Amino acid sequence: MFSLDSLLRTFLYPKPYIWVDVFLLKETQKAILIEFDSKVAWLPKAWILIMKHSNDSDIVRIKISQYHWEKEF
């Protein structure tokens, strides 16, 4: 359940989100192992807003906050 304070913070201070195409190496219940620009990293699924799988390859498109993306890469 959302509190009024968290809803107001969401509208007053929106976080920029970006779409990134990454290579999916492994997926667990809590995190995914990705490769991007020859770098390998674990990303918690809590950071990922949307994840779209490609039908023909292991490329995954994720929507993640710019803050978390810059924190990891």
C-alpha positions as CSV (number, residue, x, y, z in Angstrom):
1,M,0.0,0.0,0.0
2,F,1.2,3.5,-0.8
3,S,1.3,6.3,1.6
4,L,0.4,9.8,0.7
5,D,4.0,10.9,1.3
6,S,5.5,8.4,-1.1
7,L,2.9,9.3,-3.8
8,L,3.7,13.0,-3.5
9,R,7.4,12.3,-3.6
10,T,6.9,10.3,-6.8
11,F,5.1,13.2,-8.5
12,L,7.3,16.0,-7.2
13,Y,10.7,14.3,-7.7
14,P,10.4,11.9,-10.7
15,K,13.4,9.7,-11.4
16,P,14.6,9.4,-15.0
17,Y,14.3,5.9,-16.4
18,I,16.2,4.5,-19.4
19,W,15.8,1.5,-21.7
20,V,18.9,-0.6,-22.1
21,D,19.4,-3.7,-24.4
22,V,21.7,-6.2,-22.6
23,F,22.8,-9.8,-23.1
24,L,21.2,-12.1,-20.4
25,L,23.6,-14.6,-19.1
26,K,21.7,-16.0,-16.1
27,E,18.4,-15.3,-14.3
28,T,17.5,-16.2,-10.7
29,Q,14.5,-15.4,-8.6
30,K,16.1,-12.2,-7.1
31,A,18.6,-11.0,-9.7
32,I,19.8,-11.3,-13.3
33,L,23.4,-11.6,-14.6
34,I,23.9,-9.4,-17.6
35,E,26.7,-8.4,-20.0
36,F,26.9,-4.9,-21.4
37,D,29.9,-3.4,-23.2
38,S,32.1,-6.4,-22.3
39,K,31.3,-5.9,-18.6
40,V,29.4,-8.5,-16.5
41,A,27.3,-7.5,-13.5
42,W,24.5,-8.8,-11.3
43,L,21.4,-6.5,-11.2
44,P,18.7,-7.0,-8.5
45,K,15.3,-7.5,-10.0
46,A,14.0,-4.9,-7.5
47,W,15.9,-2.3,-9.5
48,I,14.3,-3.3,-12.8
49,L,10.9,-1.7,-13.7
50,I,10.2,-3.7,-16.9
51,M,12.0,-6.6,-18.6
52,K,11.2,-7.6,-22.1
53,H,12.6,-10.9,-23.5
54,S,13.4,-11.3,-27.2
55,N,12.1,-14.4,-28.9
56,D,15.1,-15.2,-31.0
57,S,18.1,-14.4,-28.8
58,D,19.3,-13.9,-25.3
59,I,19.0,-10.1,-25.7
60,V,16.8,-8.5,-23.0
61,R,15.5,-5.0,-22.9
62,I,15.2,-3.6,-19.4
63,K,13.8,-0.4,-18.0
64,I,15.9,0.8,-15.1
65,S,16.4,4.0,-13.2
66,Q,19.3,6.0,-14.5
67,Y,20.7,6.2,-10.9
68,H,20.9,2.4,-10.5
69,W,22.3,2.0,-14.0
70,E,25.1,4.5,-13.4
71,K,25.7,3.0,-9.9
72,E,26.5,-0.4,-11.5
73,F,28.2,0.7,-14.8
